Amino acid sequence: MYLNYAELDKFTSQTPKRSLLGKVIGRLLPVMIKIPWYRRYWVTTSAGLYARIRIHSKKADHIKAVQLAVYALTRFRRVNRWCFDARMNRSQWWQFMVCAVDGAHQLDNYDIKESLIDIGTLVDFPKRGYGVAYSYLAYSGWKFQCKEYHEAMRFAHIAAQADPTWAEVDFALGWYSLVLGRGLNGAQAYLESAVQKDHTLLFKIANDNICKQYPSLIRAIRIKTASRCVVGTV
């Protein structure tokens, strides 16, 4: 599963067991980066670009972070397949899209968001994995803000298919169903699925301004969640 910046910092602060080669590379990299010609090369690699994106994001320079992420998406989509960087698999490509989406969330610029939607929807990679789901749920939210509700639902369904284990997509589909008046039964099914995957979402549902307008719905989800917990302990 992909990590956001806070989770990535926590993960990288740990000291996992590394191979001898990994330890050697880890010791040599800080020294090699000081060499001008190697530094010029390293900043263009996937690792170097990701590090630069993180630096700009931490400085709240979200425009630059998005620009670098888009550069990475374009470069690694078109790179010659025999190059070293071509080994970057699809999940890594989508991780750069996640970076771009995170940056775009901080900007009040729909043109940038629309360009990311175009890049993500036109790429011929299979739509599988958390990175795809995360990106498409963001596309869905942007379309919903523009009142393009059909596209918002369509992108949310693609996100659900990309990662069936991610509860946030089910919550979004249930929330959309309530807002758009698509029926309580459908909304309840999505929200129950979300809670089944992640019990912490029950608190989110109970405190959401839209969901709170349907107290009987929240009560039904609580009862079903409690019954499942009881059955699971038997």
C-alpha positions in Angstrom: 0.0 0.0 0.0 1.2 3.5 -0.7 2.3 5.9 2.0 1.5 9.5 2.4 4.4 11.8 3.4 3.8 11.5 7.1 3.7 7.8 7.0 6.7 7.6 4.7 8.7 9.7 7.1 7.7 7.3 9.9 8.6 4.3 7.8 11.9 5.6 6.7 12.9 6.6 10.3 12.9 2.9 11.2 16.0 0.8 10.6 14.9 -2.3 8.6 17.3 -5.1 8.0 19.2 -4.6 4.8 21.4 -6.7 2.7 25.2 -6.2 2.5 24.8 -4.5 -0.9 22.0 -2.3 0.5 24.3 -1.2 3.4 27.1 -0.4 1.0 24.9 1.7 -1.3 23.4 3.4 1.7 26.9 4.5 2.9 28.1 5.5 -0.5 25.1 7.5 -1.7 25.6 10.5 0.6 29.3 10.7 -0.6 28.5 10.1 -4.3 25.8 12.8 -4.3 28.5 15.4 -3.5 30.2 14.5 -6.8 28.8 17.1 -9.3 28.3 14.8 -12.3 26.6 12.1 -10.2 24.4 14.6 -8.4 23.2 15.9 -11.8 22.3 12.3 -12.8 20.7 11.4 -9.4 18.3 14.3 -9.3 16.8 13.0 -12.6 16.2 9.4 -11.4 12.9 8.3 -9.9 14.4 8.3 -6.3 15.9 11.8 -6.9 12.7 13.2 -8.3 10.7 11.8 -5.5 13.0 13.3 -3.0 12.8 16.7 -4.7 9.0 16.5 -4.7 8.9 15.8 -1.0 11.3 18.8 -0.3 9.1 21.2 -2.3 6.0 19.8 -0.6 7.4 20.4 2.9 8.3 23.9 1.9 4.6 24.4 0.7 5.9 25.0 -2.8 3.1 22.9 -4.2 3.3 24.3 -7.8 6.9 23.1 -8.1 6.0 19.8 -6.5 3.2 19.2 -9.0 5.4 20.3 -11.9 8.1 17.8 -10.9 5.6 15.0 -10.5 4.1 15.7 -13.9 7.6 15.7 -15.4 8.2 12.3 -13.8 4.9 11.0 -15.1 5.7 12.1 -18.6 9.3 11.0 -18.6 8.8 7.5 -17.1 5.8 6.9 -19.3 7.9 7.5 -22.5 11.3 6.3 -21.4 13.0 3.7 -23.6 12.3 0.2 -22.2 15.9 -0.7 -22.1 16.9 2.2 -19.8 17.4 1.5 -16.1 14.5 3.8 -15.1 12.2 1.8 -17.3 12.2 -0.9 -14.7 10.0 1.4 -12.6 6.8 -0.6 -12.5 3.3 0.7 -12.8 2.8 1.1 -9.1 5.7 3.5 -9.0 4.3 5.5 -11.8 1.0 5.8 -9.9 3.0 6.9 -6.8 4.1 9.9 -8.8 0.5 10.6 -9.7 -0.4 10.4 -6.0 2.3 13.0 -5.4 0.8 15.2 -8.1 -2.7 14.8 -6.7 -1.6 15.6 -3.2 0.0 18.8 -4.5 -3.0 19.7 -6.6 -5.2 19.4 -3.5 -3.4 22.4 -2.1 -3.9 24.5 -5.1 -7.0 26.5 -6.2 -6.3 25.8 -9.9 -8.7 23.5 -11.7 -6.7 23.6 -14.9 -3.9 21.7 -13.1 -6.4 19.2 -11.7 -8.0 18.7 -15.2 -4.6 18.0 -16.7 -3.9 15.4 -14.1 -7.2 13.8 -14.8 -6.3 13.7 -18.5 -2.9 12.1 -17.8 -4.3 9.5 -15.4 -7.3 8.5 -17.6 -5.4 8.4 -20.9 -2.5 6.3 -19.6 -2.7 2.7 -20.9 -1.6 1.1 -17.6 -4.1 -1.4 -16.0 -6.3 0.4 -13.5 -5.3 -1.7 -10.4 -3.9 -0.9 -7.0 -4.1 1.7 -4.2 -2.4 4.4 -6.2 -5.0 4.1 -8.9 -7.8 4.1 -6.4 -6.3 7.1 -4.5 -5.9 9.1 -7.7 -9.3 8.3 -9.2 -11.1 9.1 -5.9 -9.4 12.5 -6.1 -10.5 12.9 -9.7 -14.0 12.0 -8.5 -14.0 14.7 -5.8 -12.8 17.4 -8.2 -15.6 16.5 -10.7 -18.1 16.6 -7.8 -17.0 20.1 -6.9 -17.6 21.1 -10.5 -21.1 19.5 -10.3 -20.2 16.9 -12.9 -21.9 14.3 -10.9 -22.0 11.5 -13.5 -18.2 11.7 -13.9 -17.7 11.9 -10.2 -19.6 8.6 -9.7 -17.9 7.0 -12.7 -14.4 7.8 -11.3 -15.4 6.6 -7.8 -16.5 3.3 -9.3 -13.2 2.9 -11.1 -11.5 3.6 -7.7 -13.6 0.9 -6.1 -12.6 -1.6 -8.7 -8.9 -0.6 -8.6 -8.7 -1.4 -4.8 -11.7 -3.3 -3.4 -10.1 -3.2 0.1 -10.0 0.6 0.5 -12.9 1.6 2.6 -12.8 5.3 1.8 -14.1 4.7 -1.7 -17.2 2.9 -0.3 -17.7 5.9 2.1 -17.5 8.3 -0.9 -20.0 6.3 -2.9 -22.4 6.1 0.0 -22.0 9.8 0.6 -22.6 10.7 -3.0 -25.7 8.5 -3.0 -27.1 10.5 -0.1 -26.3 13.9 -1.6 -27.6 13.0 -5.0 -30.7 11.3 -3.7 -29.9 8.0 -5.2 -31.8 6.0 -2.5 -31.1 5.1 1.1 -30.7 1.4 0.4 -27.8 2.0 -2.0 -26.2 4.5 0.3 -26.6 2.1 3.3 -25.0 -0.8 1.4 -21.9 1.3 0.5 -21.5 2.7 4.0 -21.9 -0.7 5.6 -19.3 -2.0 3.2 -17.0 0.8 4.3 -17.4 0.1 8.0 -16.9 -3.6 7.4 -13.5 -2.9 5.8 -12.6 -0.2 8.4 -14.5 0.0 11.6 -13.1 3.5 12.4 -15.2 4.9 9.5 -18.3 4.4 11.7 -17.2 7.4 13.8 -16.7 9.4 10.5 -20.2 8.5 9.3 -21.8 9.3 12.7 -20.2 12.8 12.6 -20.6 13.7 9.0 -23.0 16.6 8.4 -24.7 14.8 5.5 -25.0 11.4 7.2 -26.3 13.0 10.4 -29.4 14.0 8.5 -30.3 10.3 8.4 -30.2 9.0 12.0 -32.1 5.8 11.2 -29.4 5.0 8.6 -26.6 5.5 11.2 -28.5 3.4 13.7 -28.9 0.6 11.2 -25.2 0.6 10.3 -24.3 0.5 14.0 -26.6 -2.4 14.7 -25.3 -4.4 11.8 -21.7 -3.6 12.7 -22.3 -4.7 16.3 -24.0 -8.0 15.2 -21.0 -8.8 12.9 -18.6 -8.2 15.8 -20.7 -10.5 18.0 -20.8 -13.2 15.3 -17.0 -12.8 14.8 -16.3 -13.5 18.5 -18.5 -16.7 18.6 
